Amino acid sequence: TLTAGYGSTQTAQDSSSLTTGYGSTSTAGYASSLIAGYGSTQTAG
């Protein structure tokens, strides 16, 4: 499980859970759950 704040970048593998704040970028693999805030970019496999 990854949790990041403002302007953060997250990268996770399978079965990961990402939660990001404002202006964050999240990249996750298979079977992942991404929750992002305002102005975020999410890429999931």
Buried (B, 14 or more C-beta within 10 A) or exposed (E): EBEBEEEBEBEBEEEBEBBBBEBBBBBBBEEBEBEBEEEBEBEBE
